[in-house]
């Protein structure tokens, strides 16, 4: 599975969790000790963001990372890789 797709999925899951908790990006950044721009990059699944930033955001959301077998990408995800 393409690493860009994996980080994109992680960012989408983080964004969904943030919204589910009723947090703004600015508030999440405050809790995680990051800038709002860094939270935006995490939610986009940016590969230029270090693992520490992802870990801080996950910790601030009360989540942890777990390794599971990857599912097949959706058509939308595959199309996004080529854009």
mmCIF file of the N, C-alpha and C atoms, coordinates in Angstrom:
data_MODEL
# 
_entry.id   MODEL 
# 
loop_
_atom_site.group_PDB 
_atom_site.id 
_atom_site.type_symbol 
_atom_site.label_atom_id 
_atom_site.label_alt_id 
_atom_site.label_comp_id 
_atom_site.label_asym_id 
_atom_site.label_entity_id 
_atom_site.label_seq_id 
_atom_site.pdbx_PDB_ins_code 
_atom_site.Cartn_x 
_atom_site.Cartn_y 
_atom_site.Cartn_z 
_atom_site.occupancy 
_atom_site.B_iso_or_equiv 
_atom_site.pdbx_formal_charge 
_atom_site.auth_seq_id 
_atom_site.auth_comp_id 
_atom_site.auth_asym_id 
_atom_site.auth_atom_id 
_atom_site.pdbx_PDB_model_num 
ATOM 1   N N  . UNK A 1 1  ? 0.846   -1.180 0.000  1.00 0.00 ? 1  UNK A N  1 
ATOM 2   C CA . UNK A 1 1  ? 0.000   0.000  0.000  1.00 0.00 ? 1  UNK A CA 1 
ATOM 3   C C  . UNK A 1 1  ? 0.888   1.239  0.000  1.00 0.00 ? 1  UNK A C  1 
ATOM 4   N N  . UNK A 1 2  ? 0.481   2.227  -0.730 1.00 0.00 ? 2  UNK A N  1 
ATOM 5   C CA . UNK A 1 2  ? 1.228   3.467  -0.881 1.00 0.00 ? 2  UNK A CA 1 
ATOM 6   C C  . UNK A 1 2  ? 1.280   4.242  0.441  1.00 0.00 ? 2  UNK A C  1 
ATOM 7   N N  . UNK A 1 3  ? 2.463   4.681  0.844  1.00 0.00 ? 3  UNK A N  1 
ATOM 8   C CA . UNK A 1 3  ? 2.618   5.402  2.105  1.00 0.00 ? 3  UNK A CA 1 
ATOM 9   C C  . UNK A 1 3  ? 1.873   6.734  2.109  1.00 0.00 ? 3  UNK A C  1 
ATOM 10  N N  . UNK A 1 4  ? 1.723   7.370  0.954  1.00 0.00 ? 4  UNK A N  1 
ATOM 11  C CA . UNK A 1 4  ? 0.970   8.625  0.893  1.00 0.00 ? 4  UNK A CA 1 
ATOM 12  C C  . UNK A 1 4  ? -0.499  8.394  1.249  1.00 0.00 ? 4  UNK A C  1 
ATOM 13  N N  . UNK A 1 5  ? -1.032  7.302  0.776  1.00 0.00 ? 5  UNK A N  1 
ATOM 14  C CA . UNK A 1 5  ? -2.418  6.956  1.077  1.00 0.00 ? 5  UNK A CA 1 
ATOM 15  C C  . UNK A 1 5  ? -2.585  6.660  2.569  1.00 0.00 ? 5  UNK A C  1 
ATOM 16  N N  . UNK A 1 6  ? -1.605  5.995  3.167  1.00 0.00 ? 6  UNK A N  1 
ATOM 17  C CA . UNK A 1 6  ? -1.684  5.676  4.595  1.00 0.00 ? 6  UNK A CA 1 
ATOM 18  C C  . UNK A 1 6  ? -1.682  6.940  5.455  1.00 0.00 ? 6  UNK A C  1 
ATOM 19  N N  . UNK A 1 7  ? -0.792  7.887  5.131  1.00 0.00 ? 7  UNK A N  1 
ATOM 20  C CA . UNK A 1 7  ? -0.767  9.116  5.922  1.00 0.00 ? 7  UNK A CA 1 
ATOM 21  C C  . UNK A 1 7  ? -2.017  9.950  5.682  1.00 0.00 ? 7  UNK A C  1 
ATOM 22  N N  . UNK A 1 8  ? -2.544  9.905  4.463  1.00 0.00 ? 8  UNK A N  1 
ATOM 23  C CA . UNK A 1 8  ? -3.793  10.616 4.168  1.00 0.00 ? 8  UNK A CA 1 
ATOM 24  C C  . UNK A 1 8  ? -4.948  10.036 4.992  1.00 0.00 ? 8  UNK A C  1 
ATOM 25  N N  . UNK A 1 9  ? -5.028  8.717  5.065  1.00 0.00 ? 9  UNK A N  1 
ATOM 26  C CA . UNK A 1 9  ? -6.072  8.072  5.869  1.00 0.00 ? 9  UNK A CA 1 
ATOM 27  C C  . UNK A 1 9  ? -5.929  8.428  7.342  1.00 0.00 ? 9  UNK A C  1 
ATOM 28  N N  . UNK A 1 10 ? -4.704  8.434  7.831  1.00 0.00 ? 10 UNK A N  1 
ATOM 29  C CA . UNK A 1 10 ? -4.469  8.794  9.234  1.00 0.00 ? 10 UNK A CA 1 
ATOM 30  C C  . UNK A 1 10 ? -4.938  10.220 9.487  1.00 0.00 ? 10 UNK A C  1 
ATOM 31  N N  . UNK A 1 11 ? -4.596  11.137 8.600  1.00 0.00 ? 11 UNK A N  1 
ATOM 32  C CA . UNK A 1 11 ? -5.024  12.530 8.751  1.00 0.00 ? 11 UNK A CA 1 
ATOM 33  C C  . UNK A 1 11 ? -6.537  12.665 8.755  1.00 0.00 ? 11 UNK A C  1 
ATOM 34  N N  . UNK A 1 12 ? -7.207  11.912 7.891  1.00 0.00 ? 12 UNK A N  1 
ATOM 35  C CA . UNK A 1 12 ? -8.678  11.950 7.841  1.00 0.00 ? 12 UNK A CA 1 
ATOM 36  C C  . UNK A 1 12 ? -9.288  11.421 9.136  1.00 0.00 ? 12 UNK A C  1 
ATOM 37  N N  . UNK A 1 13 ? -8.700  10.379 9.677  1.00 0.00 ? 13 UNK A N  1 
ATOM 38  C CA . UNK A 1 13 ? -9.208  9.819  10.928 1.00 0.00 ? 13 UNK A CA 1 
ATOM 39  C C  . UNK A 1 13 ? -8.991  10.785 12.089 1.00 0.00 ? 13 UNK A C  1 
ATOM 40  N N  . UNK A 1 14 ? -7.854  11.451 12.086 1.00 0.00 ? 14 UNK A N  1 
ATOM 41  C CA . UNK A 1 14 ? -7.575  12.443 13.129 1.00 0.00 ? 14 UNK A CA 1 
ATOM 42  C C  . UNK A 1 14 ? -8.563  13.594 13.028 1.00 0.00 ? 14 UNK A C  1 
ATOM 43  N N  . UNK A 1 15 ? -8.802  14.079 11.831 1.00 0.00 ? 15 UNK A N  1 
ATOM 44  C CA . UNK A 1 15 ? -9.767  15.173 11.639 1.00 0.00 ? 15 UNK A CA 1 
ATOM 45  C C  . UNK A 1 15 ? -11.162 14.762 12.110 1.00 0.00 ? 15 UNK A C  1 
ATOM 46  N N  . UNK A 1 16 ? -11.584 13.559 11.742 1.00 0.00 ? 16 UNK A N  1 
ATOM 47  C CA . UNK A 1 16 ? -12.905 13.076 12.150 1.00 0.00 ? 16 UNK A CA 1 
ATOM 48  C C  . UNK A 1 16 ? -13.006 12.995 13.665 1.00 0.00 ? 16 UNK A C  1 
ATOM 49  N N  . UNK A 1 17 ? -11.957 12.533 14.311 1.00 0.00 ? 17 UNK A N  1 
ATOM 50  C CA . UNK A 1 17 ? -11.961 12.432 15.780 1.00 0.00 ? 17 UNK A CA 1 
ATOM 51  C C  . UNK A 1 17 ? -12.028 13.820 16.410 1.00 0.00 ? 17 UNK A C  1 
ATOM 52  N N  . UNK A 1 18 ? -11.270 14.770 15.834 1.00 0.00 ? 18 UNK A N  1 
ATOM 53  C CA . UNK A 1 18 ? -11.296 16.147 16.365 1.00 0.00 ? 18 UNK A CA 1 
ATOM 54  C C  . UNK A 1 18 ? -12.694 16.728 16.272 1.00 0.00 ? 18 UNK A C  1 
ATOM 55  N N  . UNK A 1 19 ? -13.310 16.579 15.116 1.00 0.00 ? 19 UNK A N  1 
ATOM 56  C CA . UNK A 1 19 ? -14.659 17.113 14.920 1.00 0.00 ? 19 UNK A CA 1 
ATOM 57  C C  . UNK A 1 19 ? -15.662 16.423 15.838 1.00 0.00 ? 19 UNK A C  1 
ATOM 58  N N  . UNK A 1 20 ? -15.493 15.107 16.020 1.00 0.00 ? 20 UNK A N  1 
ATOM 59  C CA . UNK A 1 20 ? -16.364 14.346 16.907 1.00 0.00 ? 20 UNK A CA 1 
ATOM 60  C C  . UNK A 1 20 ? -16.262 14.846 18.343 1.00 0.00 ? 20 UNK A C  1 
ATOM 61  N N  . UNK A 1 21 ? -15.089 15.299 18.719 1.00 0.00 ? 21 UNK A N  1 
ATOM 62  C CA . UNK A 1 21 ? -14.878 15.830 20.070 1.00 0.00 ? 21 UNK A CA 1 
ATOM 63  C C  . UNK A 1 21 ? -15.279 17.299 20.183 1.00 0.00 ? 21 UNK A C  1 
ATOM 64  N N  . UNK A 1 22 ? -15.672 17.912 19.060 1.00 0.00 ? 22 UNK A N  1 
ATOM 65  C CA . UNK A 1 22 ? -16.101 19.305 19.076 1.00 0.00 ? 22 UNK A CA 1 
ATOM 66  C C  . UNK A 1 22 ? -14.966 20.299 19.244 1.00 0.00 ? 22 UNK A C  1 
ATOM 67  N N  . UNK A 1 23 ? -13.783 19.933 18.781 1.00 0.00 ? 23 UNK A N  1 
ATOM 68  C CA . UNK A 1 23 ? -12.622 20.808 18.923 1.00 0.00 ? 23 UNK A CA 1 
ATOM 69  C C  . UNK A 1 23 ? -12.316 21.533 17.619 1.00 0.00 ? 23 UNK A C  1 
ATOM 70  N N  . UNK A 1 24 ? -11.867 22.759 17.740 1.00 0.00 ? 24 UNK A N  1 
ATOM 71  C CA . UNK A 1 24 ? -11.345 23.471 16.577 1.00 0.00 ? 24 UNK A CA 1 
ATOM 72  C C  . UNK A 1 24 ? -9.892  23.060 16.386 1.00 0.00 ? 24 UNK A C  1 
ATOM 73  N N  . UNK A 1 25 ? -9.353  23.360 15.231 1.00 0.00 ? 25 UNK A N  1 
ATOM 74  C CA . UNK A 1 25 ? -7.935  23.079 15.010 1.00 0.00 ? 25 UNK A CA 1 
ATOM 75  C C  . UNK A 1 25 ? -7.074  23.874 15.984 1.00 0.00 ? 25 UNK A C  1 
ATOM 76  N N  . UNK A 1 26 ? -7.472  25.100 16.251 1.00 0.00 ? 26 UNK A N  1 
ATOM 77  C CA . UNK A 1 26 ? -6.711  25.944 17.177 1.00 0.00 ? 26 UNK A CA 1 
ATOM 78  C C  . UNK A 1 26 ? -6.719  25.361 18.587 1.00 0.00 ? 26 UNK A C  1 
ATOM 79  N N  . UNK A 1 27 ? -7.861  24.878 19.027 1.00 0.00 ? 27 UNK A N  1 
ATOM 80  C CA . UNK A 1 27 ? -7.954  24.295 20.382 1.00 0.00 ? 27 UNK A CA 1 
ATOM 81  C C  . UNK A 1 27 ? -7.138  23.014 20.469 1.00 0.00 ? 27 UNK A C  1 
ATOM 82  N N  . UNK A 1 28 ? -7.221  22.168 19.446 1.00 0.00 ? 28 UNK A N  1 
ATOM 83  C CA . UNK A 1 28 ? -6.429  20.942 19.430 1.00 0.00 ? 28 UNK A CA 1 
ATOM 84  C C  . UNK A 1 28 ? -4.940  21.273 19.439 1.00 0.00 ? 28 UNK A C  1 
ATOM 85  N N  . UNK A 1 29 ? -4.555  22.281 18.672 1.00 0.00 ? 29 UNK A N  1 
ATOM 86  C CA . UNK A 1 29 ? -3.157  22.707 18.656 1.00 0.00 ? 29 UNK A CA 1 
ATOM 87  C C  . UNK A 1 29 ? -2.704  23.126 20.045 1.00 0.00 ? 29 UNK A C  1 
ATOM 88  N N  . UNK A 1 30 ? -3.550  23.874 20.743 1.00 0.00 ? 30 UNK A N  1 
ATOM 89  C CA . UNK A 1 30 ? -3.258  24.289 22.123 1.00 0.00 ? 30 UNK A CA 1 
ATOM 90  C C  . UNK A 1 30 ? -3.026  23.083 23.027 1.00 0.00 ? 30 UNK A C  1 
ATOM 91  N N  . UNK A 1 31 ? -3.947  22.141 22.979 1.00 0.00 ? 31 UNK A N  1 
ATOM 92  C CA . UNK A 1 31 ? -3.866  20.957 23.840 1.00 0.00 ? 31 UNK A CA 1 
ATOM 93  C C  . UNK A 1 31 ? -2.618  20.136 23.513 1.00 0.00 ? 31 UNK A C  1 
ATOM 94  N N  . UNK A 1 32 ? -2.306  20.015 22.223 1.00 0.00 ? 32 UNK A N  1 
ATOM 95  C CA . UNK A 1 32 ? -1.173  19.204 21.788 1.00 0.00 ? 32 UNK A CA 1 
ATOM 96  C C  . UNK A 1 32 ? 0.167   19.926 21.894 1.00 0.00 ? 32 UNK A C  1 
ATOM 97  N N  . UNK A 1 33 ? 0.123   21.237 22.128 1.00 0.00 ? 33 UNK A N  1 
ATOM 98  C CA . UNK A 1 33 ? 1.364   22.007 22.199 1.00 0.00 ? 33 UNK A CA 1 
ATOM 99  C C  . UNK A 1 33 ? 1.995   22.221 20.837 1.00 0.00 ? 33 UNK A C  1 
ATOM 100 N N  . UNK A 1 34 ? 1.149   22.372 19.816 1.00 0.00 ? 34 UNK A N  1 
ATOM 101 C CA . UNK A 1 34 ? 1.604   22.586 18.451 1.00 0.00 ? 34 UNK A CA 1 
ATOM 102 C C  . UNK A 1 34 ? 0.983   23.854 17.896 1.00 0.00 ? 34 UNK A C  1 
ATOM 103 N N  . UNK A 1 35 ? 1.402   24.248 16.709 1.00 0.00 ? 35 UNK A N  1 
ATOM 104 C CA . UNK A 1 35 ? 0.765   25.367 16.031 1.00 0.00 ? 35 UNK A CA 1 
ATOM 105 C C  . UNK A 1 35 ? -0.463  24.856 15.270 1.00 0.00 ? 35 UNK A C  1 
ATOM 106 N N  . UNK A 1 36 ? -1.366  25.758 14.966 1.00 0.00 ? 36 UNK A N  1 
ATOM 107 C CA . UNK A 1 36 ? -2.540  25.391 14.170 1.00 0.00 ? 36 UNK A CA 1 
ATOM 108 C C  . UNK A 1 36 ? -2.105  24.903 12.790 1.00 0.00 ? 36 UNK A C  1 
ATOM 109 N N  . UNK A 1 37 ? -1.063  25.517 12.227 1.00 0.00 ? 37 UNK A N  1 
ATOM 110 C CA . UNK A 1 37 ? -0.566  25.103 10.917 1.00 0.00 ? 37 UNK A CA 1 
ATOM 111 C C  . UNK A 1 37 ? -0.074  23.656 10.945 1.00 0.00 ? 37 UNK A C  1 
ATOM 112 N N  . UNK A 1 38 ? 0.527   23.252 12.064 1.00 0.00 ? 38 UNK A N  1 
ATOM 113 C CA . UNK A 1 38 ? 1.004   21.873 12.183 1.00 0.00 ? 38 UNK A CA 1 
ATOM 114 C C  . UNK A 1 38 ? -0.173  20.912 12.252 1.00 0.00 ? 38 UNK A C  1 
ATOM 115 N N  . UNK A 1 39 ? -1.238  21.297 12.962 1.00 0.00 ? 39 UNK A N  1 
ATOM 116 C CA . UNK A 1 39 ? -2.434  20.457 13.032 1.00 0.00 ? 39 UNK A CA 1 
ATOM 117 C C  . UNK A 1 39 ? -3.058  20.335 11.641 1.00 0.00 ? 39 UNK A C  1 
ATOM 118 N N  . UNK A 1 40 ? -3.092  21.416 10.896 1.00 0.00 ? 40 UNK A N  1 
ATOM 119 C CA . UNK A 1 40 ? -3.612  21.379 9.522  1.00 0.00 ? 40 UNK A CA 1 
ATOM 120 C C  . UNK A 1 40 ? -2.796  20.383 8.698  1.00 0.00 ? 40 UNK A C  1 
ATOM 121 N N  . UNK A 1 41 ? -1.473  20.437 8.803  1.00 0.00 ? 41 UNK A N  1 
ATOM 122 C CA . UNK A 1 41 ? -0.610  19.519 8.053  1.00 0.00 ? 41 UNK A CA 1 
ATOM 123 C C  . UNK A 1 41 ? -0.852  18.071 8.472  1.00 0.00 ? 41 UNK A C  1 
ATOM 124 N N  . UNK A 1 42 ? -1.045  17.829 9.758  1.00 0.00 ? 42 UNK A N  1 
ATOM 125 C CA . UNK A 1 42 ? -1.329  16.479 10.250 1.00 0.00 ? 42 UNK A CA 1 
ATOM 126 C C  . UNK A 1 42 ? -2.643  15.982 9.653  1.00 0.00 ? 42 UNK A C  1 
ATOM 127 N N  . UNK A 1 43 ? -3.665  16.825 9.673  1.00 0.00 ? 43 UNK A N  1 
ATOM 128 C CA . UNK A 1 43 ? -4.968  16.418 9.140  1.00 0.00 ? 43 UNK A CA 1 
ATOM 129 C C  . UNK A 1 43 ? -4.935  16.187 7.634  1.00 0.00 ? 43 UNK A C  1 
ATOM 130 N N  . UNK A 1 44 ? -3.998  16.818 6.947  1.00 0.00 ? 44 UNK A N  1 
ATOM 131 C CA . UNK A 1 44 ? -3.839  16.582 5.510  1.00 0.00 ? 44 UNK A CA 1 
ATOM 132 C C  . UNK A 1 44 ? -3.027  15.318 5.243  1.00 0.00 ? 44 UNK A C  1 
ATOM 133 N N  . UNK A 1 45 ? -2.432  14.760 6.299  1.00 0.00 ? 45 UNK A N  1 
ATOM 134 C CA . UNK A 1 45 ? -1.614  13.566 6.125  1.00 0.00 ? 45 UNK A CA 1 
ATOM 135 C C  . UNK A 1 45 ? -0.259  13.867 5.527  1.00 0.00 ? 45 UNK A C  1 
ATOM 136 N N  . UNK A 1 46 ? 0.247   15.037 5.811  1.00 0.00 ? 46 UNK A N  1 
ATOM 137 C CA . UNK A 1 46 ? 1.518   15.464 5.239  1.00 0.00 ? 46 UNK A CA 1 
ATOM 138 C C  . UNK A 1 46 ? 2.663   14.557 5.686  1.00 0.00 ? 46 UNK A C  1 
ATOM 139 N N  . UNK A 1 47 ? 3.479   14.142 4.721  1.00 0.00 ? 47 UNK A N  1 
ATOM 140 C CA . UNK A 1 47 ? 4.630   13.307 5.062  1.00 0.00 ? 47 UNK A CA 1 
ATOM 141 C C  . UNK A 1 47 ? 5.813   14.138 5.555  1.00 0.00 ? 47 UNK A C  1 
ATOM 142 N N  . UNK A 1 48 ? 5.708   15.468 5.439  1.00 0.00 ? 48 UNK A N  1 
ATOM 143 C CA . UNK A 1 48 ? 6.786   16.333 5.921  1.00 0.00 ? 48 UNK A CA 1 
ATOM 144 C C  . UNK A 1 48 ? 6.678   16.585 7.429  1.00 0.00 ? 48 UNK A C  1 
ATOM 145 N N  . UNK A 1 49 ? 5.580   16.137 8.033  1.00 0.00 ? 49 UNK A N  1 
ATOM 146 C CA . UNK A 1 49 ? 5.383   16.308 9.473  1.00 0.00 ? 49 UNK A CA 1 
ATOM 147 C C  . UNK A 1 49 ? 5.983   15.104 10.183 1.00 0.00 ? 49 UNK A C  1 
ATOM 148 N N  . UNK A 1 50 ? 6.737   15.358 11.217 1.00 0.00 ? 50 UNK A N  1 
ATOM 149 C CA . UNK A 1 50 ? 7.373   14.281 11.963 1.00 0.00 ? 50 UNK A CA 1 
ATOM 150 C C  . UNK A 1 50 ? 6.377   13.451 12.774 1.00 0.00 ? 50 UNK A C  1 
ATOM 151 N N  . UNK A 1 51 ? 6.781   12.251 13.098 1.00 0.00 ? 51 UNK A N  1 
ATOM 152 C CA . UNK A 1 51 ? 5.950   11.330 13.872 1.00 0.00 ? 51 UNK A CA 1 
ATOM 153 C C  . UNK A 1 51 ? 5.592   11.907 15.240 1.00 0.00 ? 51 UNK A C  1 
ATOM 154 N N  . UNK A 1 52 ? 6.463   12.727 15.787 1.00 0.00 ? 52 UNK A N  1 
ATOM 155 C CA . UNK A 1 52 ? 6.191   13.338 17.089 1.00 0.00 ? 52 UNK A CA 1 
ATOM 156 C C  . UNK A 1 52 ? 4.938   14.205 17.037 1.00 0.00 ? 52 UNK A C  1 
ATOM 157 N N  . UNK A 1 53 ? 4.756   14.958 15.966 1.00 0.00 ? 53 UNK A N  1 
ATOM 158 C CA . UNK A 1 53 ? 3.562   15.806 15.840 1.00 0.00 ? 53 UNK A CA 1 
ATOM 159 C C  . UNK A 1 53 ? 2.307   14.945 15.750 1.00 0.00 ? 53 UNK A C  1 
ATOM 160 N N  . UNK A 1 54 ? 2.376   13.859 14.965 1.00 0.00 ? 54 UNK A N  1 
ATOM 161 C CA . UNK A 1 54 ? 1.236   12.946 14.889 1.00 0.00 ? 54 UNK A CA 1 
ATOM 162 C C  . UNK A 1 54 ? 0.931   12.371 16.271 1.00 0.00 ? 54 UNK A C  1 
ATOM 163 N N  . UNK A 1 55 ? 1.983   11.970 16.996 1.00 0.00 ? 55 UNK A N  1 
ATOM 164 C CA . UNK A 1 55 ? 1.802   11.388 18.323 1.00 0.00 ? 55 UNK A CA 1 
ATOM 165 C C  . UNK A 1 55 ? 1.209   12.402 19.298 1.00 0.00 ? 55 UNK A C  1 
ATOM 166 N N  . UNK A 1 56 ? 1.636   13.651 19.225 1.00 0.00 ? 56 UNK A N  1 
ATOM 167 C CA . UNK A 1 56 ? 1.107   14.681 20.126 1.00 0.00 ? 56 UNK A CA 1 
ATOM 168 C C  . UNK A 1 56 ? -0.374  14.926 19.874 1.00 0.00 ? 56 UNK A C  1 
ATOM 169 N N  . UNK A 1 57 ? -0.755  14.962 18.591 1.00 0.00 ? 57 UNK A N  1 
ATOM 170 C CA . UNK A 1 57 ? -2.164  15.161 18.241 1.00 0.00 ? 57 UNK A CA 1 
ATOM 171 C C  . UNK A 1 57 ? -2.996  13.967 18.703 1.00 0.00 ? 57 UNK A C  1 
ATOM 172 N N  . UNK A 1 58 ? -2.509  12.772 18.438 1.00 0.00 ? 58 UNK A N  1 
ATOM 173 C CA . UNK A 1 58 ? -3.235  11.577 18.872 1.00 0.00 ? 58 UNK A CA 1 
ATOM 174 C C  . UNK A 1 58 ? -3.391  11.552 20.388 1.00 0.00 ? 58 UNK A C  1 
ATOM 175 N N  . UNK A 1 59 ? -2.329  11.874 21.101 1.00 0.00 ? 59 UNK A N  1 
ATOM 176 C CA . UNK A 1 59 ? -2.393  11.927 22.564 1.00 0.00 ? 59 UNK A CA 1 
ATOM 177 C C  . UNK A 1 59 ? -3.389  12.965 23.055 1.00 0.00 ? 59 UNK A C  1 
ATOM 178 N N  . UNK A 1 60 ? -3.419  14.122 22.414 1.00 0.00 ? 60 UNK A N  1 
ATOM 179 C CA . UNK A 1 60 ? -4.348  15.183 22.800 1.00 0.00 ? 60 UNK A CA 1 
ATOM 180 C C  . UNK A 1 60 ? -5.796  14.773 22.564 1.00 0.00 ? 60 UNK A C  1 
ATOM 181 N N  . UNK A 1 61 ? -5.995  13.877 21.591 1.00 0.00 ? 61 UNK A N  1 
ATOM 182 C CA . UNK A 1 61 ? -7.352  13.383 21.297 1.00 0.00 ? 61 UNK A CA 1 
ATOM 183 C C  . UNK A 1 61 ? -7.703  12.142 22.119 1.00 0.00 ? 61 UNK A C  1 
ATOM 184 N N  . UNK A 1 62 ? -6.760  11.692 22.954 1.00 0.00 ? 62 UNK A N  1 
ATOM 185 C CA . UNK A 1 62 ? -7.002  10.493 23.752 1.00 0.00 ? 62 UNK A CA 1 
ATOM 186 C C  . UNK A 1 62 ? -6.992  9.237  22.899 1.00 0.00 ? 62 UNK A C  1 
ATOM 187 N N  . UNK A 1 63 ? -6.184  9.231  21.842 1.00 0.00 ? 63 UNK A N  1 
ATOM 188 C CA . UNK A 1 63 ? -6.116  8.092  20.922 1.00 0.00 ? 63 UNK A CA 1 
ATOM 189 C C  . UNK A 1 63 ? -4.704  7.526  20.902 1.00 0.00 ? 63 UNK A C  1 
ATOM 190 N N  . UNK A 1 64 ? -4.591  6.352  20.347 1.00 0.00 ? 64 UNK A N  1 
ATOM 191 C CA . UNK A 1 64 ? -3.284  5.772  20.109 1.00 0.00 ? 64 UNK A CA 1 
ATOM 192 C C  . UNK A 1 64 ? -3.262  5.150  18.725 1.00 0.00 ? 64 UNK A C  1 
ATOM 193 N N  . UNK A 1 65 ? -2.081  4.911  18.238 1.00 0.00 ? 65 UNK A N  1 
ATOM 194 C CA . UNK A 1 65 ? -1.900  4.318  16.918 1.00 0.00 ? 65 UNK A CA 1 
ATOM 195 C C  . UNK A 1 65 ? -1.881  2.809  17.062 1.00 0.00 ? 65 UNK A C  1 
ATOM 196 N N  . UNK A 1 66 ? -2.507  2.129  16.113 1.00 0.00 ? 66 UNK A N  1 
ATOM 197 C CA . UNK A 1 66 ? -2.475  0.676  16.126 1.00 0.00 ? 66 UNK A CA 1 
ATOM 198 C C  . UNK A 1 66 ? -2.217  0.180  14.726 1.00 0.00 ? 66 UNK A C  1 
ATOM 199 N N  . UNK A 1 67 ? -1.509  -0.914 14.618 1.00 0.00 ? 67 UNK A N  1 
ATOM 200 C CA . UNK A 1 67 ? -1.143  -1.467 13.320 1.00 0.00 ? 67 UNK A CA 1 
ATOM 201 C C  . UNK A 1 67 ? -2.128  -2.577 12.962 1.00 0.00 ? 67 UNK A C  1 
ATOM 202 N N  . UNK A 1 68 ? -2.817  -2.382 11.850 1.00 0.00 ? 68 UNK A N  1 
ATOM 203 C CA . UNK A 1 68 ? -3.797  -3.354 11.357 1.00 0.00 ? 68 UNK A CA 1 
ATOM 204 C C  . UNK A 1 68 ? -3.556  -3.561 9.866  1.00 0.00 ? 68 UNK A C  1 
ATOM 205 N N  . UNK A 1 69 ? -3.983  -4.698 9.330  1.00 0.00 ? 69 UNK A N  1 
ATOM 206 C CA . UNK A 1 69 ? -3.818  -4.895 7.889  1.00 0.00 ? 69 UNK A CA 1 
ATOM 207 C C  . UNK A 1 69 ? -4.560  -3.794 7.115  1.00 0.00 ? 69 UNK A C  1 
ATOM 208 N N  . UNK A 1 70 ? -3.936  -3.329 6.067  1.00 0.00 ? 70 UNK A N  1 
ATOM 209 C CA . UNK A 1 70 ? -4.529  -2.263 5.256  1.00 0.00 ? 70 UNK A CA 1 
ATOM 210 C C  . UNK A 1 70 ? -5.690  -2.803 4.434  1.00 0.00 ? 70 UNK A C  1 
ATOM 211 N N  . UNK A 1 71 ? -6.706  -1.971 4.297  1.00 0.00 ? 71 UNK A N  1 
ATOM 212 C CA . UNK A 1 71 ? -7.820  -2.326 3.426  1.00 0.00 ? 71 UNK A CA 1 
ATOM 213 C C  . UNK A 1 71 ? -7.543  -1.773 2.029  1.00 0.00 ? 71 UNK A C  1 
ATOM 214 N N  . UNK A 1 72 ? -8.227  -2.328 1.065  1.00 0.00 ? 72 UNK A N  1 
ATOM 215 C CA . UNK A 1 72 ? -8.058  -1.852 -0.308 1.00 0.00 ? 72 UNK A CA 1 
ATOM 216 C C  . UNK A 1 72 ? -8.505  -0.395 -0.392 1.00 0.00 ? 72 UNK A C  1 
ATOM 217 N N  . UNK A 1 73 ? -7.781  0.419  -1.153 1.00 0.00 ? 73 UNK A N  1 
ATOM 218 C CA . UNK A 1 73 ? -8.178  1.824  -1.288 1.00 0.00 ? 73 UNK A CA 1 
ATOM 219 C C  . UNK A 1 73 ? -9.482  1.962  -2.068 1.00 0.00 ? 73 UNK A C  1 
ATOM 220 N N  . UNK A 1 74 ? -10.225 2.996  -1.727 1.00 0.00 ? 74 UNK A N  1 
ATOM 221 C CA . UNK A 1 74 ? -11.448 3.301  -2.465 1.00 0.00 ? 74 UNK A CA 1 
ATOM 222 C C  . UNK A 1 74 ? -11.062 3.979  -3.778 1.00 0.00 ? 74 UNK A C  1 
ATOM 223 N N  . UNK A 1 75 ? -12.022 4.083  -4.678 1.00 0.00 ? 75 UNK A N  1 
ATOM 224 C CA . UNK A 1 75 ? -11.755 4.763  -5.948 1.00 0.00 ? 75 UNK A CA 1 
ATOM 225 C C  . UNK A 1 75 ? -11.351 6.209  -5.722 1.00 0.00 ? 75 UNK A C  1 
ATOM 226 N N  . UNK A 1 76 ? -11.994 6.865  -4.751 1.00 0.00 ? 76 UNK A N  1 
ATOM 227 C CA . UNK A 1 76 ? -11.668 8.262  -4.455 1.00 0.00 ? 76 UNK A CA 1 
ATOM 228 C C  . UNK A 1 76 ? -10.239 8.388  -3.952 1.00 0.00 ? 76 UNK A C  1 
ATOM 229 N N  . UNK A 1 77 ? -9.820  7.427  -3.115 1.00 0.00 ? 77 UNK A N  1 
ATOM 230 C CA . UNK A 1 77 ? -8.458  7.473  -2.595 1.00 0.00 ? 77 UNK A CA 1 
ATOM 231 C C  . UNK A 1 77 ? -7.440  7.240  -3.704 1.00 0.00 ? 77 UNK A C  1 
ATOM 232 N N  . UNK A 1 78 ? -7.712  6.300  -4.572 1.00 0.00 ? 78 UNK A N  1 
ATOM 233 C CA . UNK A 1 78 ? -6.790  6.015  -5.676 1.00 0.00 ? 78 UNK A CA 1 
ATOM 234 C C  . UNK A 1 78 ? -6.677  7.234  -6.586 1.00 0.00 ? 78 UNK A C  1 
ATOM 235 N N  . UNK A 1 79 ? -7.796  7.854  -6.882 1.00 0.00 ? 79 UNK A N  1 
ATOM 236 C CA . UNK A 1 79 ? -7.774  9.044  -7.736 1.00 0.00 ? 79 UNK A CA 1 
ATOM 237 C C  . UNK A 1 79 ? -6.961  10.149 -7.069 1.00 0.00 ? 79 UNK A C  1 
ATOM 238 N N  . UNK A 1 80 ? -7.097  10.311 -5.743 1.00 0.00 ? 80 UNK A N  1 
ATOM 239 C CA . UNK A 1 80 ? -6.368  11.343 -5.022 1.00 0.00 ? 80 UNK A CA 1 
ATOM 240 C C  . UNK A 1 80 ? -4.865  11.168 -5.082 1.00 0.00 ? 80 UNK A C  1 
ATOM 241 N N  . UNK A 1 81 ? -4.386  9.944  -5.172 1.00 0.00 ? 81 UNK A N  1 
ATOM 242 C CA . UNK A 1 81 ? -2.947  9.681  -5.236 1.00 0.00 ? 81 UNK A CA 1 
ATOM 243 C C  . UNK A 1 81 ? -2.361  10.235 -6.532 1.00 0.00 ? 81 UNK A C  1 
ATOM 244 N N  . UNK A 1 82 ? -3.139  10.228 -7.608 1.00 0.00 ? 82 UNK A N  1 
ATOM 245 C CA . UNK A 1 82 ? -2.639  10.654 -8.904 1.00 0.00 ? 82 UNK A CA 1 
ATOM 246 C C  . UNK A 1 82 ? -2.853  12.136 -9.182 1.00 0.00 ? 82 UNK A C  1 
ATOM 247 N N  . UNK A 1 83 ? -3.444  12.869 -8.259 1.00 0.00 ? 83 UNK A N  1 
ATOM 248 C CA . UNK A 1 83 ? -3.675  14.307 -8.473 1.00 0.00 ? 83 UNK A CA 1 
ATOM 249 C C  . UNK A 1 83 ? -2.489  15.105 -8.033 1.00 0.00 ? 83 UNK A C  1 
# 
